[in-house]
Amino acid sequence: MAPARPAAMVVLLSDRTATSTSAPGRQGPGRSCVPPQGPSPAPGPDPRRTPQMSTTTAATTVTDTGARTEDAARLITGARERIDDLDGRIIGLVQERIAVSEQIQRARIASGGRRVNLSREMEILTHYSDQLGKNGTVLAMTLLDLCRGRV
Ligand SMILES: C=C(O[C@@H]1C=C(C(=O)O)C=C[C@H]1O)C(=O)O
């Protein structure tokens, strides 16, 4: 299980001014893919890699959530925990699907049959596209890719 996060990573510092002239969401000047020249940087966390907890500029709260108010940040943080939980369960289900699919493929191959069964795959593609539209087809193809050919 993912560690519990604080309800909202928001710090309201109305009298704080931005330390750089960059726009909200940017992490300051000199942000580039090319490492800076000269002596090695001082030890400690690389500020370019440190998540921005909160910056208040002109009464606008910018947090890791992208929200502009504490209420919105709290809602987003809570909803993200639910999404993390759902993603964990989805990944678990995909892993379970891979294992069951492997069992079927092994049994068919051991019986002298082929690993792949295209008519069954068509059924699955149709099921997903009926329920989720054309991206459902993409999702089903990805699932079949994950499940097929591991035996
Ligand atoms: C699991 C099977 O074998 C293969 C894998 C499939 C899947 O992962 O859903 C579907 C069809 C086959 O290509 C099956 O025939 O049911």
The ligand as an SDF file (V2000), in Angstrom:
LIG
                    3D

 16 16  0  0  0  0  0  0  0  0999 V2000
   -5.9160  -17.0500  -23.3870 C   0  0  0  0  0  0  0  0  0  0  0  0
   -6.0580  -17.5500  -24.6120 C   0  0  0  0  0  0  0  0  0  0  0  0
   -4.9930  -17.6690  -25.4760 O   0  0  0  0  0  0  0  0  0  0  0  0
   -4.4570  -16.5320  -26.1710 C   0  0  0  0  0  0  0  0  0  0  0  0
   -4.4850  -15.3550  -25.3090 C   0  0  0  0  0  0  0  0  0  0  0  0
   -5.6400  -14.6220  -25.2180 C   0  0  0  0  0  0  0  0  0  0  0  0
   -5.8400  -13.6630  -24.0780 C   0  0  0  0  0  0  0  0  0  0  0  0
   -4.8770  -13.3640  -23.3690 O   0  0  0  0  0  0  0  0  0  0  0  0
   -6.9920  -13.2490  -23.8680 O   0  0  0  0  0  0  0  0  0  0  0  0
   -6.6510  -14.7580  -26.1690 C   0  0  0  0  0  0  0  0  0  0  0  0
   -6.5140  -15.6030  -27.2020 C   0  0  0  0  0  0  0  0  0  0  0  0
   -5.2780  -16.3700  -27.4450 C   0  0  0  0  0  0  0  0  0  0  0  0
   -4.5300  -15.7610  -28.4600 O   0  0  0  0  0  0  0  0  0  0  0  0
   -7.3740  -18.0660  -25.0620 C   0  0  0  0  0  0  0  0  0  0  0  0
   -7.4360  -18.7140  -26.1100 O   0  0  0  0  0  0  0  0  0  0  0  0
   -8.3710  -17.8540  -24.3660 O   0  0  0  0  0  0  0  0  0  0  0  0
  1  2  2  0
  2  3  1  0
  2 14  1  0
  3  4  1  0
  4  5  1  0
  4 12  1  0
  5  6  2  0
  6  7  1  0
  6 10  1  0
  7  8  2  0
  7  9  1  0
 10 11  2  0
 11 12  1  0
 12 13  1  0
 14 15  2  0
 14 16  1  0
M  END
$$$$
